[in-house]
């Protein structure tokens, strides 16, 4: 599947499309919920976004440009960044990274979910991990990825809101050191939204307007602009910060 490598090189992991569109943020601290309008953008023309946006946008594109290739989105784990699982409202658990499984031999949507837990099955169908977030194409058996739940969501092209709750998060991009930079929803903070820098060993929280972010992000000016735009649109941005945390609880960068 090396023929997909030039295509994957076009994708950029991060919410850079937010710089090109308007969005409104609604936050309700009492209910610990809110909404960010036009936060999600999925479509065959999309080239930047979080893992879910990139995976489903690439899926749509592949169905147009390589219609014989069989692809199926999965929630699972990669070996370097997203190695944990989360519990869903239905009580089931799933991985925290979204990517494609691809095969030139087998219609993946016709397989039973239990089949994907069988190494022999995956080798028989010559399954590949296709991950636009990390621009990766590799045989599943050599990938170090873990398959979790099949992502059977039906997505149509366009924009949609992100309905947020306390504890929710979304990746905004990566810094120059390979740390994941995320928007964290935390209604224990007066401003409701924070920035989380994290890797497998350590993580650290910052307010949206923390001047130290300029030093951390260095030359990653687009990512800094995303954070600044979110801060400007945050309806709680001027709330007094009667809140503090011990950075050591989150580790050191």
Protein Blocks (a to p, Z undefined) as FASTA:
>chain_A
ZZmmmmmmmpccdjkllmmpccdddddfknopaddehkbccdfkbcbdcfklmmmmmmmm
mmmmmmmbccdddddddfklmmcccddfkopacdfbdcddddfkbcfklpcfklmmpmkl
mmmnopacddfklopacdfklnopacfbddfbdcdeddddddddehiacdfbdcfkopac
dddddfkbmnlpacddddfkbccdddfklmklmmmnmmmmmlmmmmmmmmmmmmklmpcc
dbdddfklnopZZ
